[in-house]
Amino acid sequence: MKITALIRPRKIQLISLGCSKNRVDSEHLLKQIEAQGGEIVPEEADLSHAGADAVIINTCGFIQDAKEESINAVLTAVDAKNKGYIKYIFVFGCLSQRYREELEKEIPEVDGFFGASDTRPLLEAIGMLHNKKWELKRHLTTPKHYAYLKISEGCDRTCSYCAIPMIRGKHVSVPMEDLVREAENLAAKGVRELIVVAQDTTYYGLDLYGKRSLSELLRKLCGVKGIEWIRVHYSYPAQFPEDVLETMATESKICKYLDIPLQHCDSRVLEMMRRGIDGYGTQAIIDSIRKKVPGVVLRTTLIVGHPGEDSRAFEALLKFVEKNRFERLGAFTYSEEEGTYGAKNFKDSVRPGTKQRRYERLMELQAGISLAYNESRIGTVEEVIVDSVSDGVITARSRMESPEVDGEILIGVETLPEKTDPQTLIGNFMKVKITGANEYDLLAEPV
């Protein structure tokens, strides 16, 4: 591997791509850099004007679109380096982990490629050392009032379409006491909302404690002073630990919101996906969640065009979505990922045009469901947290909206009480009345 040894750049810009779990890795790395005197250049700053000595890119290698975004980010940095705007480029993360040798050959302008967990050698390449003292602290790149908390690394699942276990390895839980300390450190920085993430949050604790321990962890996090909202993302439906539902229903800090990627409802497709659950089990867990956590908001993702999905299976998927009326739903068209079980064992039999038409039909259906749900909230009074203020609009969210993936609640600055400085509202809670809605966002005014 080509690595420029013991460079000591003064100003460093880190560009984090892909999922929120990547962002947590980036924030831990940035804290190590900051603690050793490195000046952090904002991620959004233009490379040609940022004044950074070095750019570090945390890449994503999950699906084709994400891989292309990562490659384009690296090439943009190479162009900036060739023009003299920056001196050094370092690349790490999932794409670099998966395709390191190919990337080294194709993009020699990069000064070092590192795997997803290679933060120690990356730090050494820029003349710094990993310090255990800073392991549970972060340089936040989200707004200061919310943060992601990654509770485990890797995944033991064997879903046919997913390359994550090949990239990130087996499931490894973070000890509970470390997570509580990290949450306390985040609260001390002003974080009021935690979004609990992992490749599969329901698997948490099996390796450390011999049992699924997500519920116990959530209860401990509820005891962290300063944290007001906690929400859970990326929960696998098979063997779902239903004690989590009791905790969600009874702990006031936990948002009645669950991200549970279901991927499909057809038993044959689910079997080919290697999801460990059939269509009946999938419906049963949805019914259980709705029953045990009244008013819960469910976010899910679905894949259309997976091998085995014929027209009958797709029509069943539409009926499934119509029946369950998920408050939040995203979808992907199946893309064959090299090295995965699906790529090795199935023919990618659904034509691209058919995949795209199915995707459009599904999202059209969901748009109507989302609109109806949003309209049902008109006239209600809700507590929101303010994320930002720009161009006369206050952007906020309630317990029913997760940052970055869901719609927003928009409040006109002109509706505020006289002499209120809207900038002072950022990161604070307020009560609003919902006055309007579209498919994605809500309109509101203070009460």
Residue pairs with C-beta under 8 A, 6 or more apart in sequence:
1 100
1 104
1 112
1 113
2 104
2 108
2 110
2 111
2 112
2 113
3 111
3 112
3 121
3 125
4 88
4 111
4 112
4 125
5 124
5 125
6 124
6 125
6 127
7 54
7 88
7 111
7 125
7 126
7 127
8 126
8 127
8 128
9 38
9 52
9 53
9 54
9 87
9 88
9 126
10 38
10 39
10 53
11 38
11 39
11 40
11 41
11 50
11 51
11 52
11 53
11 54
12 33
12 38
12 39
12 40
12 41
12 52
12 53
12 54
12 55
12 56
12 126
13 40
13 41
13 42
13 43
13 45
13 47
13 50
13 52
13 54
13 55
13 56
13 86
14 26
14 29
14 30
14 33
14 40
14 43
14 55
14 56
14 57
14 58
14 141
15 43
15 55
15 56
15 57
15 58
15 73
15 77
16 22
16 23
16 25
16 26
16 43
16 58
16 141
17 57
17 58
17 59
17 60
17 66
17 69
17 70
17 73
17 93
18 58
18 59
18 60
18 62
18 66
18 70
18 93
18 94
19 60
19 62
19 197
20 148
20 150
20 195
20 197
20 233
20 404
21 148
21 150
21 197
21 198
21 199
22 58
22 60
22 93
22 94
23 141
23 142
23 148
24 138
24 148
24 149
24 150
24 197
25 58
25 93
25 116
25 119
25 150
26 58
26 141
27 138
27 139
27 140
27 141
27 147
28 119
28 135
28 137
28 138
29 56
29 58
29 119
29 122
29 123
30 40
30 138
30 139
30 141
31 134
31 137
31 138
31 139
32 119
32 123
32 128
32 130
32 131
32 134
33 40
33 123
33 126
33 128
33 139
34 40
34 139
35 131
35 133
35 134
35 137
36 128
36 129
36 131
38 126
38 128
40 139
41 50
41 51
41 52
42 50
43 141
45 52
47 55
47 76
47 77
47 80
47 85
47 86
48 80
48 83
48 85
49 85
50 85
52 86
53 86
53 87
53 88
54 86
54 87
54 88
54 89
54 90
54 126
55 77
55 80
55 86
55 88
55 89
55 90
56 89
56 90
56 91
56 92
56 122
57 70
57 73
57 74
57 77
57 89
57 90
57 91
57 92
57 93
58 92
58 93
59 70
59 73
59 74
59 91
59 92
59 93
59 94
59 95
59 96
60 66
60 67
60 69
60 70
60 93
60 94
60 95
61 67
61 70
61 93
61 94
61 95
61 96
61 97
61 98
61 99
61 163
61 167
62 94
62 162
62 163
62 164
63 332
63 335
63 337
64 335
64 337
67 95
70 93
70 95
71 95
74 89
74 91
74 103
74 107
74 110
75 107
77 86
77 89
78 89
78 107
78 109
78 110
80 86
81 87
81 88
81 89
81 109
82 109
88 111
88 126
89 109
89 110
89 111
90 110
90 111
90 112
90 113
90 114
90 122
90 125
90 126
91 103
91 110
91 112
91 113
91 114
92 113
92 114
92 115
92 116
92 118
92 119
92 122
93 116
94 116
94 164
94 167
94 168
95 103
96 103
96 113
96 114
96 115
96 116
97 115
97 116
97 117
97 167
97 168
98 163
98 166
98 167
100 113
100 115
103 110
103 113
104 110
104 113
111 125
112 122
112 125
114 121
114 122
114 125
116 167
116 168
117 153
119 130
120 130
123 129
123 130
136 178
136 181
136 182
136 185
137 182
137 185
138 147
138 182
138 185
138 186
140 147
140 186
140 189
140 191
142 148
142 403
143 387
143 388
143 403
143 426
143 427
144 189
144 190
144 191
144 427
145 190
145 191
145 192
145 193
145 385
145 387
145 426
145 427
145 428
146 191
146 192
146 193
146 194
146 195
146 385
146 387
146 403
147 186
147 191
147 193
147 194
147 195
148 194
148 195
148 196
148 197
149 179
149 182
149 183
149 186
149 194
149 195
149 196
149 197
149 221
150 174
150 197
150 198
151 173
151 174
151 179
151 196
151 197
151 198
151 201
151 204
151 214
151 217
152 171
152 172
152 173
152 174
152 198
152 199
152 200
152 201
152 203
152 204
153 168
153 169
153 171
153 172
153 174
153 198
153 199
154 164
154 165
154 168
154 169
154 170
154 171
154 172
154 199
155 162
155 164
155 165
155 168
155 170
155 171
155 199
155 200
155 203
156 165
156 170
156 171
156 200
156 203
157 165
157 199
157 200
157 203
157 236
157 274
157 276
158 165
158 274
158 341
159 263
159 273
159 274
159 275
159 341
160 272
160 273
160 274
160 306
160 340
160 341
160 342
160 345
160 346
161 273
161 303
161 306
161 334
161 335
161 337
161 340
161 342
162 337
162 340
163 337
163 338
163 339
163 340
164 199
166 339
166 340
168 199
171 199
171 200
171 203
171 206
171 207
172 207
173 203
173 204
173 205
173 206
173 207
173 208
173 209
173 213
175 208
176 205
176 208
176 213
176 216
176 217
176 220
179 217
179 220
179 221
180 220
180 221
180 223
180 224
183 194
183 221
183 224
183 227
184 224
184 225
186 194
186 227
187 224
187 225
187 226
187 227
188 226
190 226
190 427
191 226
191 227
192 226
192 227
192 228
192 229
192 385
192 427
192 429
193 227
193 228
193 229
193 230
193 231
193 385
193 403
194 221
194 227
194 229
194 230
194 231
195 230
195 231
195 233
195 402
195 403
196 217
196 218
196 221
196 230
196 231
196 232
196 233
197 233
197 234
198 204
198 234
199 234
200 234
200 235
200 236
201 214
201 232
201 233
201 234
201 235
201 236
202 212
202 214
202 235
202 236
202 239
202 240
202 241
202 244
203 212
203 236
204 212
204 213
204 214
204 217
205 211
205 212
205 213
205 214
205 216
205 217
206 212
206 213
212 239
212 241
214 232
214 241
214 244
215 241
215 243
215 244
215 246
215 247
218 230
218 232
218 244
218 247
218 248
218 251
218 254
219 247
219 251
221 227
221 230
221 253
222 230
222 251
222 253
222 254
227 253
228 253
228 429
229 253
229 255
229 385
229 399
230 251
230 253
230 254
230 255
231 254
231 255
231 257
231 259
231 399
231 402
232 244
232 248
232 254
232 257
232 258
232 259
233 259
233 299
233 402
234 259
234 261
235 244
235 258
235 259
235 260
235 261
236 260
236 261
237 260
237 261
237 262
237 275
237 277
237 281
237 282
237 285
238 275
238 276
238 277
238 281
239 276
240 260
240 285
242 288
242 292
245 288
245 289
245 292
245 293
246 292
247 254
248 254
248 256
248 258
248 293
248 296
249 256
249 292
249 293
249 294
255 297
255 399
255 400
256 293
256 294
256 295
256 296
256 297
256 399
257 296
257 297
257 299
257 399
257 400
257 402
258 289
258 293
258 296
258 297
258 298
258 299
259 299
259 300
259 328
259 402
260 285
260 289
260 298
260 299
260 300
261 300
261 301
262 282
262 286
262 300
262 301
262 302
263 270
263 273
263 275
263 301
263 302
263 303
263 306
264 270
264 273
264 275
264 302
264 303
264 306
264 309
264 313
264 317
265 279
265 282
265 283
265 316
265 317
265 320
266 279
266 308
266 309
266 313
266 316
266 317
267 278
267 279
267 280
268 308
268 313
269 306
269 308
269 309
269 313
270 277
270 278
270 279
270 282
271 278
271 308
272 306
272 307
272 308
272 342
272 346
273 303
273 306
273 342
274 341
277 285
279 316
279 320
283 320
283 324
286 298
286 324
289 296
289 298
290 296
290 298
297 327
297 328
297 399
297 400
298 324
298 326
298 327
298 328
299 326
299 327
299 328
299 329
299 330
299 402
299 405
299 406
300 326
300 328
300 329
300 330
301 329
301 330
301 331
301 332
302 317
302 321
302 329
302 330
302 331
302 332
302 362
303 331
303 332
303 333
303 334
304 314
304 317
304 331
304 332
304 333
304 334
304 355
304 358
304 359
304 362
305 333
305 334
305 350
305 354
305 355
305 358
305 359
306 334
306 342
306 350
307 334
307 342
307 346
307 347
307 348
307 349
307 350
308 346
309 317
309 334
309 350
309 358
314 358
317 362
318 361
318 362
318 365
321 329
321 362
321 365
321 366
321 369
322 365
322 369
325 369
325 372
325 373
326 366
326 369
327 370
327 373
327 400
328 370
328 405
328 406
329 366
329 369
329 370
330 405
331 359
331 362
331 363
331 366
332 359
333 352
333 355
333 356
333 358
333 359
334 342
334 348
334 350
334 355
336 342
336 343
336 348
337 343
350 358
367 439
370 407
370 439
370 440
371 437
371 438
371 439
374 407
374 437
374 438
374 439
374 440
374 441
374 442
375 437
377 434
377 437
377 442
378 434
378 435
378 436
378 437
379 433
379 434
380 433
380 434
381 431
381 432
381 433
381 434
381 447
382 398
382 399
382 400
382 409
382 431
382 432
382 433
382 434
382 444
383 398
383 399
383 429
383 430
383 431
384 396
384 397
384 398
384 409
384 429
384 430
384 431
384 432
384 444
385 396
385 397
385 427
385 428
385 429
386 394
386 395
386 396
386 425
386 426
386 427
386 428
386 429
386 430
387 395
387 396
387 397
387 403
387 408
387 426
388 394
388 395
388 426
389 395
389 413
389 422
389 423
389 425
389 426
392 412
392 413
392 414
393 410
393 411
393 412
393 413
394 410
394 411
394 412
394 413
394 416
394 422
394 425
395 408
395 409
395 410
395 411
396 408
396 409
396 410
396 411
396 430
396 432
396 444
397 403
397 406
397 408
397 409
398 409
400 406
401 407
401 408
401 409
407 439
407 440
407 441
407 442
408 440
408 441
408 442
409 432
409 434
409 441
409 442
409 443
409 444
410 441
410 442
410 443
410 444
411 432
411 443
411 444
411 445
411 446
412 445
413 422
415 445
415 446
416 422
416 446
417 446
430 446
431 446
431 447
432 444
432 445
432 446
432 447
433 444
433 445
433 446
433 447
434 442
434 443
434 444
435 443
435 444
435 445
436 442
436 443
437 443
